[in-house]
Amino acid sequence: MTELSSSPFMVSMVQAATALPIFLFALLAGALGDLFNRRKLLLWTQIFLAVVLFLFAWLLSMGAVNAWILLLFTFVIGAGSAFAMPAWQAIVPCLVPRDTLGLAIAMNGVSMNIARAIGPALGGFILAAAGAVATAFLDAVSYLAVAAALLWWHTTAAQSDALPREYLVGAIRAGIRFALHSRPLRYTLIRTLAFFCCASAYWALLPLVAKDTLQGGPDLYGILLTALGIGAVLGAFLLPVMKKHFNANKIMLLATGGTALCSLLFAYGEHAAMGIAAGFAGGVSWIMAVSSLNVSAQLALPDWVRARGLAIFQMVVFGAMAAGSLGWGQVAEIVGLPIALAASGLLALFLTLVTAQFKLNLGEHHDYTVSGHWIEPVPVIPVSHDHGPVLVTLEYRIEDADRDAFYLLMQELGTIRRRDGATQWGFFEDVEDHGRFIEMFTVESWIAHLRQHARVSVSDKLLQNKILALHRGKTSPHVMHAIAPYTGSPLKVIPKTHLDL
């Protein structure tokens, strides 16, 4: 792009065109990753990307690529990556035992981000040594190599259950609802947005740093990316040591400080050595931040919504990078490259202090293993899966001394109900029967309520046990299920003998 256009805005558009499709298609990709076989989804995306890059290499060889065609292909390649990313990260639990899942998540995040740093560096050297056509061609071949690996790998983990598969739109809504009502994931997304909207500046403007500030070319650009890659590798080795002494929130603070230092060195360093030092600091900081945020997002997600939750995480990451790339490119147009880079680093430090209240890794305290402790409802009238809405009520008997504790626990329970599918939730006190409380929630259909039964977790069970300990009734809280009445002919009651079966 620096050869096709000298505009900082057009150069920053390359990064934006990479990130924007991931922002646009992440929710759809996440839903597909949860609903369908992830291995097959990954296989087809790799083949698609290889075909696109072979076509791009051919157009380059014909001399038919201008700035806008470059942006178009960058966008299409980003779209292919968007459909692969959630599935890539969601397959981790299929590969390792549960007791090593946390380490595997961290390793997966580190490896992906090392590749993200080293890949462009390798591409920069190939670009300088062999030209753009060879770079695009070898990139296409690399996707075919990944496709071959996916053909070789066969998973035995099942991705389906006894219930019918969710509809695509409903699955997307369920993913959004989970993100809105899961505090561990919501806090992670806030911290992610604060970091990437600023860290995107030096990634987007790095070609101009190499060309204008440091007076170099593609070879220097490759060297700067190599420094970022080496820093990322070193950061990956430092992370296990740092985690013994610092929690994720302190590591994020250190990573943001390193990012600010990187931006300032890129802004005002006038020699290649300063640029290399900046790249090294940026690589270390980048891997520390991205790994910490990725692990926090993974720990916040149960298996049933993992790809969708990771897609929302990626949507925030690349949405922030796309917006940041465009924004900082425009700032560089107006006030100049050095001031734009310096401002991005200082803003990153400020936003870290502002968002420090939103803690990472809250999900590590939750056990999302399916508990199956809810008793399955047994309707005495025929109920189709799509019939709804469904009303569920529970009755509790609470002593006056336990009212405050009950109130706090019920607020937490309400968040879980909404997170797992409830469209409405509330609890009420009977004004005519002292100590009687009624919890009610609605879900959009009978199948949606059955999915709540299939998703209730060990952590949910522990919370509900605390509530049941406050219940003073002679029996367990009475549970009632009701559906919107049918219209038309009367319903036929199912014989009791059939219920016993």
N, C-alpha and C positions, 0 to 999 in steps of 0.2 A: 504493500500500500504506500510506503514512503516513496517508491519509484513512480507510482501512478498518481499520487497527490501529495502535496506538501502541507495540506491543511491539518492542523492538530485535531480538528473535529472529525475529519474523515479517518484519520489514523485510529482515534478512539472508537470509531464506529465498528472497527473489526472486532474489538473485544465485546462491544455491545451486541453485534450480530451473532457472536458465539453464545452469549449468555441469555439473550432475549427469548429464543425458542424454548430454552429450558424453563424459563419463567412461564411462558405461555402454555406449554404442553405438559407440565409436571403433574398436575392433578389427574389428567387423563392417563398418563403413563403409569402413575402409581396405582390407579384403579385396575388397569390391565395387569400390572405386576402382582396384585393380590387375587385377581379373579382367574387368571390363566397360568399355564405352565411357564415358569420363569425361564427355564433353560431354552425352550423353543422361542420365547419372545426375544431373548438375547441373541440367539442364533440368527433370526431374521433381521434384527437391527444391524448386526455386523455385516451381513451380506449386502444389505441396502447401502450402508456407508461405503463399502468397498466399490460398489457400482458407481456411486456418486463421485468418488474420488478418481476412479479410472476415467470417467467422463470429463472431469475437471482437468486432469492431466492432458487429455487429448486436446481440449480447447486451448490450454496453455501452449501446447506444441504448435497449434495453428495460429498463435498470436491473436486470438479472438477474445482475450480477457481484458476488460477495463475495470475501473474501480467499482462500478456498480455490480458487474458480474461477479467480481471477487466477493462482494458483500452478500450477494444472493447465495452463492455456494457455501459461504461461511454459515449463513443462516440455515441452509438445508442440512449441513453436517451437524450443526448444533441441535437441530430438531431430531435427527437420528440418535444423537447422544442423549437427548432428553428422554426418549423412550427406553433407553438402556439403563440409565443411572439408578433408578429406584430398584429395579430387579437385581442389578449387580450387588447392591448393598444388602438387599433383603434375603439373598441366598445364604448369607453367612451362617444363620442358625442351622441350615441343612448340612453344613460341612463339619461342624465341631460339636462335641458334647456340651451340655448346658453349663457345666462347671467351668468351662474355658471360654464361654461366650464373650465375657467382658474383654479378655485379652485378644480374642479373635477380632472383635469389633475395632479395637484400637489398632491392631496390625493391619486390618483391611483399610481403615481410614488413612493410616500412615503410608501404605503402599500406593494407594490411589493418588495421594497428593505428592508423593515423591515422583511418581510417573508424570503427574501434571507439571512438575517443575523441570524434570529431566527431558521429557519429550520435546518441548519447544526448544530446549538447548540443542538437542541432537538435530532437530529440524533446522535450526539456525546454521549449524555447521554444514549440513548437507546442502542447504540453500547456497551458502557461500562457495562450497567446493564443486557442486554438480548442477546447480540451477534449480529453478522452480519446478520444472517438469519432473525431474528425478525425485524431488521431495514429495510431490503429490503422488507419484507412482508408488514409491516405497511405502507411503502412508496407506494407500489402498491395499497393498500386499499384506501389511501388518494386520488389517482387519480380517483378511482371509485366514491368517494364522490363528487369530482368536476364534474364528468360526470353527476351524479344525479342532481346536481344543475343546470347544463346546460339544462337538460331535462325539469326541472321545469320552467326555464326562457324562455319566448317567446317574441321576439322583434317584434314591429310593424313597425320599420323603414325600408324603402325600400333601397336596395343597388344597384338598377339598374335604368336606364333611358330609354328614347325612342330609343336610338341608340343601335346598336348591341354591344355585349360584345367584348372587345378587345381580340386579340390573345395573348397567354401567352408571347411569345418572344417580341412582340410589347409592351406589358404592362411593361415588365422588362426594355426595352429600354427607355420608357417614364419616369419610375421612376429614372433611372440613369440621364437622361437629366434634369429632374427637380432638382435633387440634385446638378448637376454641375452648373446650372444657377440660383439657389436661394441663394442669399447672406446670408439671415438669417440661412438657414440650413447648408450651407457650413461653415460658421464661427463656428456654434455649433459643427460640426464634427471635425474641427481642434482642438478645445478646448477639446473635448472628447478624441481624440487620445492622446493628450499631457498628460492628467490626467491618463488614464487607463493603458498606457504602463508602468507607474511607480507604480501606486497603486496595480497592479496585483501581485507585488513581495511578499508582506506579506501574501496575501491570498494563494498564491501557496506554500509558504515555511512555513506556520504556523504549519503544523504537525511536521516539524523538529525543529521549535522553542520550541514546547511543549516537544518533545522527547529529543533533544540534549542540547539546551541552558538552558532550565528550568528543565531538568531531570525528566520529568513526563511521563504520558501515555495517553490513550484515555479519562480518566476522566478529566485530566488537559486540554486536547484539547477541550473537551466540555465546560469547564469553560471559556477558552479563547474565544470561539465562543459565549458563553452566554454574556460575557463582550461586545463583538462586537454588539450583539443583543440589549442589554440594552442601549448601546451608541446610536444605531440607533433609538430606541424608543424615547430616550430623545431628540436626534437631530430633530426628527419629530415634537415634541412639541415646540422646540426652533425656528424652521424655520418660523412660522408665525410672531413671535416677531421680528426676525432678518430682515424679509422682510420689516418691517415698518421703519427700520433704515438704511438698506443697500440694494443696488441693487444686481442683480444676479452676476455681475462681482466681486464685493467685497466679496460676500459670497463664490465664487469659490476660491478667494485668501485665505480666512480664512480656507476653507476646505483643500486646498493643504498644508497649514502650519500645520494643524492638522495631515494630512497624513504623512508628513515628521517627525513630532514628534513621531507618532506611530511607524514608521519604525526604528527610532533611539532607542526607548525604547525596541522594540523587539530585536534589534541587540545587545545591551549592557546591558540589564537588566538581572541580574543573579538570581533573586528571582521571585517566582510566583506572588507576589504582583505587581512587575514591569510589568510583562506580562499582568496582569488584567488591570492595568492602561493604558497600551498601547492599549489593545483591546477596552477599553472604548473610548479613544481618537479617535481610528480608526473608531469605529462605528458612532460616532457623525459626524466626517469629511466625512465619506462615504455617509451617507444619505444626508448631505448638498450638496455635489458635484453632486451625481447622480440625486437628485431631481431637482436641478437647471438646469442641462444639459437636462434632460428629458422634463421639462416644455419648455425650449427654443426650443427643437426639435418639440414638439407638436404645439407650437404657429407658427412655420414656415410652417405648412402644411395645405393646403385645403383638404376637405373631399375626393376628387376624387383620391388623391394620398397618403392618410394618411398612410395606411398600408405599402405601398412601401417605403415611406419616413422613417417611424419608423423602417422598416426592415434594411434600409441602416444605420440608427443610431445604431441599435443593432449589425449590422455587424461590424461597427467600434469599438463599445464597446468590443465585444467578440473577434474580431480579434486582438485588442490591448492587451486584457487579455491573449489570447493564445500565441501571440508572446512574450509578457512580461513574462509569466510564463516559457516558454521554455528558453528565454534569461537569466532571473535572476537565473533559476535553473542551467544553464551552468556556469554563473558567480560564483555561490556559489560553484560549483564543483572545480573551478580554484582557487579562492581567499578566499573561506570560507564564511560561512553563515553570520557572523556579517558585514563584509565589503560589501557584496552584498546588504543587507538590508539598510545599511547606504547610500550606493551609490544611491539606488532607491529613497530614501527620498530627498536627495540633488538634484538629477536630476529633480524631480517633481517641486521643487521650481524654478529651473532655467528655465524649460520649461514654467511655468506659467508666468514668466516675459517676455519671448520671445513671447508668444502668446497673451499677454494682449491687443494687438491692435484689435484682433478679438472678437468683443463684442457679448454677449449673449442677448437673448430676443428681437432681432430686429423684429421678426415676430409679436410682440404684437401691432405694429403700422400699421399692414395690416389687412384689412377686406376681407377675402376670400369668403364671401357670394356670390353666383352666382348672377350676375346683369342682364344677359340676354339682354344687350343693343345693341348687334350687330344685324344688320338687316340680316335676313337669305337670302343667295343667291338664286336666282330663275333661274336655267339654262334653256336655250331654246333648248338644245340638251340633249338626255338621257345620264346621267352620273352614272356609277355604283360606288358603295362604294369603291371598291378597285382600281379604276382608279386613276392614278397619274403619275408623281408628279403634284402638283397644285401650280400655281403661283398667288399670290395676290399682287396687287399694289394699292397705295393710292397717290393722288396728293395734294400737299399743296402749298399755296401762302404765302410767308413769307417776311415781310419788313426787310430792312437791320438792323434796330435797334433791331429786335427780333432774329437775327441769332444766337447769342451766347446762349440765353435761349433755343431756339428751338433745337440747337445741344445737349445740356445737357439732355433735356427731351427725345430726340430721342434715346440717348444712353441707358437711363433707359428703354425705351419702347422696344428696341432691346433685352435686357436681358429677358423681360417678354415674348416676342414672342418666343424666343428660349426655354425658360422654359416650355411653354405650347404646344410645338410641332413643331416649325419651325426648319427645317434642315439647312436653310440658311437665312440670313437677311442682309439688307443694305439699306442706303438711299443716294440719289444722287441729285446733282444740275444740272439743265438744262443750258448748256452753251449758248444756243441760245434764251432762254426766261428767262430774269432776274427775280429772285424771285420765280421761279417754282422749287419745290423739289418733288422727287418721292421716296416713300418708297416701298420696295419690300421684300417679304419673300416667301419661298417655304415650302410646307409640302409634306409628302411622298404619301398621297392619299386623295381622296375626303372625306372619312369618318374621316380621321385625322383632316381635316379642320373643319368639322362639330363638332368634339369634342372640337376644340378651341372655337367655338361659345358657347358650353355648359359649358365651364370652365371659361370664362372671368368673373372677379370678380368686386366687388364694388371698391376696391383699384385700379384696372386696369382702371375702368371707370373714377375715379378722375384724374388719370394721363393723360388719353386721353382727358379729358375736358381741362386740362391745355394746351395741344398741340393745341386743336381746338380753344382756345382763341387767339392763335397767328396766326391762319389761316385767311388771308385777302381776300379770294375768295368770289364771290357773292353767292355761294352755299356751302354746305358741301363738304369736300374733296371727289373727285371722286374715287370710289372703283371699281377695275376690277378683275374678277376671270378668270383664264385661266388654261386649262389642257393640258397635252401632247396629241397631235392629235392621233386619232385612225388610225390604218392601215386597209386596206381592203375596204369594201363597204362604200359608203358615208353615213353620219349620217342623220337621219330623224329629221327635225326640229319639235319641239313640238308646236302645234297651240297656238296662243295667247289667245284664249278663255279658254284653259285649264290652262294657267298661271293665269288667273284672278280667277279661282276657288281656 
